Amino acid sequence: MTSNPQANPETVEDEASFLTFVRTLAADRRLAAKIEGNSPDGYEAPRGWQNATIEQFLDSALSWADDTEFGRTQGLADNVSPWRRLAVFLKAGKIYE
């Protein structure tokens, strides 16, 4: 894994690429957690992580899915791979507030 992991849902087409995406997203979160631990001011959304707990992450992913009809109102086509749709859902958990 790189020292600057960038999880990109656009790279997801199938099960294998989805798992690679999830591994990269997890590495990105681990790096953000290290930055948080070194921050004297508390949580500042390092690496774009708006949600620091699993509860916040899942709530935000669900809110994104509800608010955007699972990405359809943001241009995510109905015929997109379900693996990519899940990757976008997880990415939304990172950034959606």
KARA-V411562 format. One record per residue. SS is DSSP state (a for helix, b for strand, c for the rest). OMEGA is omega as a letter, one per 40 degrees, with the letter a starting at -180 (999 if undefined). BURIAL is + if it has 24 or more other ideal C-beta (glycine too) atoms within 12 Angstrom, else -. Layout:
# KARA-V411562
ss={SS & SS}
omega={OMEGA & OMEGA}
burial={BURIAL & BURIAL}
This chain:
# KARA-V411562
ss={c & c & c & c & c & c & c & c & a & a & a & c & c & c & a & a & a & a & a & a & a & a & a & a & a & a & a & a & a & a & a & a & a & a & a & a & a & c & c & c & c & c & c & c & c & a & a & a & c & c & c & c & c & a & a & a & a & a & a & a & a & a & a & a & a & a & a & c & c & c & c & a & a & a & c & c & c & c & c & c & c & a & a & a & a & a & a & a & a & a & a & a & a & a & a & c & c}
omega={a & i & i & a & i & i & a & a & a & a & a & i & a & a & a & i & i & i & i & i & a & i & i & i & i & i & i & i & i & i & i & i & i & i & i & a & i & a & a & a & a & a & a & i & i & i & i & a & i & a & a & a & i & i & i & a & a & i & i & i & i & i & i & a & i & a & a & a & a & i & a & i & i & i & i & a & i & a & i & i & i & i & i & i & i & i & i & i & i & i & i & i & i & a & a & i & 999}
burial={- & - & - & - & - & - & + & - & + & - & + & + & - & - & - & - & - & + & - & + & + & + & - & + & + & - & - & + & + & - & + & + & - & - & - & - & - & - & - & - & - & - & - & - & - & + & + & + & + & + & + & + & - & - & - & - & + & - & - & + & + & - & - & + & + & - & - & - & - & + & + & - & - & - & - & + & - & - & - & - & - & - & + & + & + & + & + & + & + & + & + & + & + & + & + & + & -}
